[in-house]
Amino acid sequence: MPDTYVIVPGCSDLNRGDQALAWETREVAQDAGFFGKYAIVSETNEPVAQTRRQGFDSIAPVLEHPSRLFKNKQNMEYTKALKIKWGIVAIGDFLRSLMLLSPITRGVGLALSSKRNRESFNAIKSAKAVFMKGGGLIQTYGGLSSTYSAYFWVFHMKLAISLGIPVYIMPNSFGPFKGPFVKSIVRSLFKQCRLVTAREEFSQEMVRKDLGISIPLFPDLAFYLKRSQRMSKKDVAKHYDLPNDRKWVAITARPYRFPGSDNPEADYVHYKESLIEFAEWLYASGYMPVFIEHTLAVNAHENDGACIREIIQHLNPMHYRFISDPDLNCRDLKAIYSFCDYTVGTRFHSVVFSLSEGTPSIAISYVGNKATGIMHDIGLSDYVLSIRDISSDSLKSRFSKLVNNEEAVLKKVDDYKTRCTARRQQLITLMQQA
C-alpha cells in the first residue's frame, strides 16, 4: 500500500486560490520525497471533482463548522441569533473533538462522532504526514469567538500530532492573534509541528514578536502554479467576446461584511460604487474591464458572482465583460490573467496569479497580512489599497501610476520571481531535513 498524506484545512474547487495552494502543496511535498496518495479535507456539500481529477482523494472534516446546522445561503451578516445558534453547536463540537485529542478519552469521542467523522479520523491516523496548505486562516480579531476560531483552524493539526503524525505548515500568513488564549493555542501548535513557514515578512515578524517563535520565510506557493495550456488568448477573446482593440483589465471583487465598521452596509455599498465608477472610467480611457468570478461559493457572502452582478447591473452592458465559469480551474484562471494587460484584484490570488505571469497588478486588501505583506516583499507597497479606504479616485490614481511605471513594476516582479525559484528548492531541502 502506498503512503498516504492529508492536506488541511478544508478547501474545494470553488475557491481557485485554495485549490492552487492544495495542488502546489502536493507538488512541493512530492519533490521533497513525500510520495504516495494525497487527500484534501473538504466539506461534504462542496465540489471537489476538479481536484479528484488531479488524483486527490477527499475526506470530510473531523471537526466541522457549526454553520452546517444553521445555514442561510444569502446571509451577508452575522446576526446575534445566528451567532448564538453557532455557539451552541460549537460547544458540543468542542467537547467531542477535545476528547479525540487524548488517548484516554478518544474512545468516547469517537463513539460520539458520526460515521464520516470517524472515517476521516482513521484517514488522518493512517497518514504518513499532514500538510497545512498555504493561505491565511490563523488570524483572529478579538472576542470569545476568536478562541474557538483559533481552536477550529488548528484542530486537525493538533489531532495529527496527538496521533504521532508529523505536521508541516506550508507558507502561510499569520496573525493577528487577538482574543482569549489565542496566542497560547497557536504557540503550542507551532512548537509541536515539524516545520512552520511564513509567506511574507509581516507574518514572520508577527509570529516572532507575539509568539516568540522564529520561522523561515518562503513565497506563496501559487507563484509556482503552472498555467493551463489548453487555451490561447485568441480562444479566450472569442469565447468571452473580448475586444482586440482595447487592453484588458481583469477585476476581481468579493462580498465583504466590513467587520468592526460602524456602518458595514454603507461601507459595502461604497466599495461597489467605487468599482462601478472605476470600471466606467476604464472604458472611457480605452480599456475593457473584465470582471472575473475568481471564487465561487455555496453561500452568498463568499461568492464573488453575487458582488459582481450587483456591480455590473449599473454598468453599460457594452462597457465590460464578465467571466463566470465553474468549469475553469485555477490553472485555467491563471492563463486568463496572463492574457490580461492589468489586474485590479480584491481576491489576492488573482493578483498572485497575475504577477507570476507578468501582468502588472493592484491589490485591494481586506483582512490579515497577505496582500500588504506579499506586495511589500515584492516591493510593490504603492500598489495596495485598503478596502476600507477605497474610492474611485484612489483607484484611478493608483491605476494611472501602475500604467506609467509598468516597466519598473515588472522589473520588481521579475526579481521576486527569480528569488522564488531559489526559495522553492530551499523549502524542499528544509522539509527533507525537518
C-alpha positions in Angstrom: 0.0 0.0 0.0 1.3 3.5 -0.9 1.9 6.0 1.9 -0.9 8.5 2.4 -0.9 12.2 3.2 -3.6 14.6 4.2 -3.8 18.3 3.3 -5.7 20.6 5.7 -7.7 22.8 6.4 -10.8 22.3 4.3 -10.9 23.5 0.7 -12.8 22.8 -2.5 -12.9 23.6 -6.2 -14.9 26.8 -5.5 -12.0 28.8 -4.2 -9.4 28.8 -7.0 -6.8 30.3 -4.7 -7.1 27.5 -2.1 -7.3 25.0 -4.9 -4.0 26.2 -6.3 -2.4 26.1 -2.8 -3.5 22.5 -2.2 -2.3 21.3 -5.7 1.1 23.1 -5.2 1.4 21.7 -1.7 1.4 18.2 -3.2 3.9 19.3 -5.9 6.4 20.6 -3.4 5.9 17.7 -1.0 6.5 15.1 -3.7 9.6 16.9 -4.8 10.7 16.7 -1.2 10.2 12.9 -1.3 6.8 12.5 0.2 5.5 10.1 -2.5 2.1 8.5 -2.1 -1.7 9.2 -2.2 -2.9 12.6 -1.2 -6.3 13.6 0.3 -7.8 17.0 0.9 -10.2 17.8 3.7 -13.4 19.2 2.2 -16.9 20.0 3.4 -19.4 17.4 2.1 -21.5 19.9 0.3 -18.7 21.5 -1.7 -17.5 20.2 -5.1 -14.1 18.6 -5.5 -14.4 17.0 -8.9 -11.6 19.0 -10.4 -9.3 18.1 -7.6 -10.2 14.5 -7.8 -9.3 14.5 -11.5 -5.8 15.6 -10.4 -5.5 12.4 -8.4 -6.5 13.6 -5.0 -9.0 11.8 -2.6 -11.2 13.9 -0.3 -12.3 13.4 3.3 -14.8 15.2 5.4 -13.5 17.3 8.3 -13.3 15.6 11.7 -14.4 18.9 13.2 -17.0 20.6 11.0 -18.0 24.2 11.0 -21.0 24.9 13.3 -22.8 26.6 10.4 -23.6 23.1 8.9 -26.7 23.0 11.1 -27.9 26.6 10.6 -27.3 27.8 7.0 -28.6 30.8 5.2 -27.1 30.9 1.7 -28.0 34.5 1.3 -26.6 35.6 4.7 -24.5 38.7 4.4 -24.2 39.5 8.1 -23.8 37.5 11.3 -26.9 38.2 13.3 -27.0 37.8 17.0 -29.4 34.9 16.8 -27.1 33.1 14.3 -24.1 33.6 16.5 -26.0 32.1 19.4 -27.0 29.1 17.3 -23.5 28.6 16.1 -22.2 29.0 19.6 -24.4 26.2 21.0 -23.3 23.8 18.2 -19.7 24.8 18.7 -19.8 23.9 22.4 -20.9 20.4 21.6 -18.3 20.1 18.8 -15.6 21.4 21.1 -16.3 18.9 23.9 -16.4 16.0 21.4 -13.3 17.0 19.5 -11.4 17.7 22.7 -11.9 14.0 23.7 -10.3 13.0 20.4 -7.0 14.7 21.3 -6.3 12.4 24.3 -5.9 8.6 24.2 -7.7 8.4 27.5 -11.0 9.9 26.2 -10.5 9.1 22.5 -12.9 6.1 22.5 -15.7 8.2 23.9 -15.1 11.0 21.4 -15.2 8.5 18.5 -18.4 7.0 19.8 -20.0 10.4 19.8 -18.7 11.1 16.3 -20.6 10.5 13.1 -19.5 7.7 10.7 -18.0 10.2 8.3 -16.1 11.9 11.1 -14.7 8.5 12.2 -13.7 7.7 8.7 -11.8 11.0 8.5 -10.2 10.3 11.8 -8.9 7.0 10.6 -7.6 8.6 7.4 -5.5 11.1 9.5 -4.4 8.3 11.8 -3.0 6.3 8.9 -1.3 9.2 7.2 2.4 9.4 6.9 2.3 13.2 7.3 -0.2 16.1 7.4 0.4 19.3 5.5 -1.4 22.6 6.1 -1.7 24.2 2.7 -0.7 27.8 2.2 -3.2 30.6 3.0 -4.1 32.9 5.8 -6.6 31.3 8.2 -4.8 31.5 11.5 -5.8 35.0 12.4 -8.3 36.3 15.0 -9.5 39.8 15.9 -10.7 39.5 19.5 -13.8 38.3 21.4 -14.7 34.9 22.7 -15.5 33.6 19.3 -11.8 34.2 18.4 -10.8 31.5 20.9 -13.0 28.9 19.2 -11.9 30.1 15.7 -8.2 29.5 16.6 -9.0 26.1 18.0 -11.1 25.2 15.0 -8.4 26.1 12.5 -5.6 24.3 14.3 -7.7 21.2 15.4 -6.8 18.8 12.6 -3.1 19.5 13.0 -3.4 19.1 16.8 -5.2 15.8 16.2 -2.5 14.6 13.9 0.2 15.5 16.4 -1.7 13.7 19.2 -1.6 10.6 16.9 2.1 10.9 16.4 1.8 12.2 12.8 4.3 14.9 11.7 2.8 18.2 10.6 4.2 20.6 8.1 2.8 24.1 7.7 3.4 25.4 4.2 4.0 29.2 3.6 1.1 31.0 5.3 0.1 34.4 6.5 -0.4 34.6 10.3 -1.9 37.0 12.7 -3.1 39.0 14.3 -3.7 36.7 17.4 -6.3 38.7 19.3 -8.7 37.0 21.8 -8.5 34.9 25.0 -5.9 32.1 24.8 -5.4 32.5 21.1 -1.6 33.1 21.3 -1.2 30.1 23.6 -3.3 27.9 21.3 -1.2 28.8 18.2 2.1 28.9 20.0 1.5 25.3 21.3 0.7 24.1 17.8 3.7 25.8 16.2 6.1 24.3 18.7 4.9 20.8 18.0 5.0 21.0 14.2 7.8 19.5 12.3 8.0 22.7 10.2 6.2 26.1 10.2 6.8 28.6 7.3 5.5 32.1 6.6 4.8 33.6 3.2 5.6 37.2 3.9 7.8 39.3 6.3 4.9 40.9 8.2 3.6 37.5 9.4 7.1 36.2 10.1 7.7 39.2 12.3 4.3 38.9 14.0 5.0 35.3 14.9 8.4 36.2 16.3 7.0 39.2 18.3 3.7 37.8 19.5 4.5 34.1 19.9 8.3 34.2 20.5 9.0 31.7 17.6 11.3 32.3 14.7 10.1 30.7 11.4 11.5 30.8 7.9 10.1 32.7 5.0 9.1 31.4 1.6 6.9 32.7 -1.3 3.2 31.9 -1.6 3.1 28.5 -3.4 0.6 29.8 -6.0 3.6 31.7 -7.6 4.7 28.2 -8.8 1.4 27.1 -10.3 1.7 26.3 -14.0 -1.0 27.9 -16.1 -3.2 25.9 -18.4 -2.0 25.3 -21.9 -5.5 24.2 -23.2 -6.5 27.8 -24.2 -4.9 30.6 -26.1 -5.5 34.4 -25.9 -7.3 34.1 -29.2 -9.6 31.4 -27.8 -10.4 33.4 -24.7 -11.1 36.5 -26.7 -13.5 34.6 -29.0 -15.2 32.7 -26.2 -15.8 35.7 -23.9 -16.2 38.3 -26.6 -13.1 40.3 -25.6 -12.0 43.1 -28.0 -8.6 43.1 -29.6 -8.5 46.9 -29.9 -8.6 47.5 -26.2 -6.3 46.5 -23.3 -8.0 44.1 -20.9 -8.1 45.0 -17.2 -9.1 42.0 -15.0 -11.1 43.0 -11.9 -12.0 40.7 -9.0 -14.5 41.7 -6.4 -16.0 40.0 -3.4 -18.8 40.3 -0.9 -17.4 41.7 2.4 -19.1 42.3 5.7 -16.6 45.0 6.9 -16.3 43.6 10.4 -15.7 46.3 13.1 -17.2 49.0 11.0 -19.8 51.4 12.5 -21.8 51.1 9.3 -20.8 47.9 7.4 -23.7 48.1 4.9 -22.8 51.6 3.8 -19.1 50.7 3.5 -20.0 47.7 1.3 -22.2 49.9 -0.9 -19.3 52.4 -1.2 -16.9 49.7 -2.2 -19.2 48.6 -5.0 -19.9 52.2 -6.1 -16.1 52.8 -6.3 -15.7 49.8 -8.6 -18.6 50.9 -10.7 -17.2 54.4 -11.3 -13.7 52.9 -11.8 -14.9 50.5 -14.4 -16.7 53.2 -16.4 -13.6 55.4 -16.2 -11.5 52.5 -17.5 -13.8 52.0 -20.5 -13.8 55.7 -21.2 -10.0 55.7 -21.1 -9.8 53.0 -23.8 -9.6 49.8 -21.7 -12.0 46.9 -21.4 -12.9 46.0 -17.8 -13.1 42.2 -17.4 -14.8 41.1 -14.2 -13.7 37.6 -13.3 -15.5 35.4 -10.8 -12.4 34.2 -9.1 -14.1 32.4 -6.1 -17.5 30.7 -6.2 -19.2 29.6 -3.0 -22.3 27.9 -1.7 -23.1 31.0 0.5 -23.6 34.5 -0.9 -21.1 36.1 1.5 -18.2 34.3 -0.2 -19.5 34.1 -3.7 -17.8 36.7 -5.9 -20.5 36.5 -8.5 -23.1 37.9 -6.0 -21.0 41.0 -5.6 -20.0 41.4 -9.3 -23.6 41.1 -10.5 -24.6 43.9 -8.2 -21.8 46.0 -9.8 -22.4 45.3 -13.4 -26.1 45.9 -13.3 -25.1 49.6 -13.0 -22.8 49.5 -16.0 -23.4 49.9 -19.7 -23.5 46.3 -21.0 -21.1 47.3 -23.8 -18.6 48.6 -21.3 -17.5 45.4 -19.5 -17.2 41.7 -19.8 -17.9 39.1 -17.1 -16.2 35.7 -17.0 -18.2 33.3 -14.8 -17.5 29.7 -15.5 -17.5 27.0 -12.7 -15.6 24.6 -15.1 -12.5 26.8 -15.0 -9.9 25.6 -12.5 -7.0 27.5 -11.0 -4.7 26.8 -13.9 -7.3 28.0 -16.4 -7.8 31.2 -14.5 -4.0 31.8 -14.3 -3.9 31.5 -18.1 -6.7 34.1 -18.4 -5.0 36.5 -16.1 -1.8 36.1 -18.1 -3.7 37.2 -21.2 -4.9 40.4 -19.5 -2.8 43.6 -19.6 -3.5 44.6 -16.0 -5.3 43.3 -12.9 -7.1 45.0 -10.0 -7.8 42.3 -7.5 -9.7 42.1 -4.3 -9.2 38.3 -4.3 -5.5 38.3 -3.6 -4.7 35.1 -5.5 -6.0 36.8 -8.7 -3.1 39.2 -8.0 -0.6 36.4 -7.3 -1.7 34.5 -10.5 -1.3 37.8 -12.5 2.0 38.9 -11.1 3.6 35.5 -11.6 2.6 35.6 -15.2 3.9 39.2 -15.7 0.6 41.1 -15.5 1.0 44.3 -13.5 -1.5 44.4 -10.7 -3.1 46.4 -7.9 -4.3 44.6 -4.8 -7.3 45.6 -2.7 -6.5 44.3 0.8 -9.3 43.4 3.2 -8.0 41.2 6.0 -4.8 39.9 7.5 -1.3 40.4 6.3 -1.4 38.6 3.0 -1.9 41.4 0.5 0.0 44.1 2.3 2.8 41.6 3.3 3.4 40.0 -0.1 3.2 43.2 -2.1 5.7 44.7 0.4 8.1 41.8 -0.1 7.9 42.2 -3.9 8.5 46.0 -3.5 5.0 47.0 -4.6 3.5 48.5 -1.5 2.5 51.6 -3.5 0.0 49.3 -5.4 -2.1 48.2 -2.4 -5.3 49.9 -1.4 -7.3 49.1 1.7 -10.9 48.1 1.1 -11.8 50.3 4.0 -10.3 53.4 2.3 -11.1 52.7 -1.3 -12.6 55.2 -3.6 -13.0 55.6 -7.3 -10.4 58.5 -7.2 -7.9 56.3 -5.4 -8.4 53.5 -7.9 -8.0 55.8 -10.8 -4.8 57.5 -9.5 -3.2 54.2 -8.5 -4.0 52.6 -11.8 -2.6 55.5 -13.7 0.6 55.2 -11.6 0.7 51.5 -12.4 0.5 52.2 -16.1 3.1 55.0 -16.0 5.5 52.8 -14.0 4.8 49.5 -15.7 8.4 48.8 -16.6 9.7 49.4 -13.1 6.9 47.3 -11.6 7.6 44.4 -13.9 11.3 44.6 -13.1 10.5 44.2 -9.4 8.2 41.3 -10.2 10.9 39.6 -12.3 13.4 40.0 -9.4 11.0 38.4 -7.0 10.2 35.5 -9.3 13.9 34.8 -9.6 14.1 34.7 -5.8 11.0 32.4 -5.8 12.8 29.8 -7.9 15.7 29.6 -5.5 13.5 29.6 -2.4 11.4 26.7 -3.6 14.4 24.4 -3.6 15.4 25.7 -0.2 11.9 24.9 1.1 12.2 21.3 -0.3 15.6 20.9 1.4 14.2 22.2 4.7 11.3 19.7 4.5 13.7 16.9 3.9 15.8 17.9 6.8 13.0 18.6 9.3 
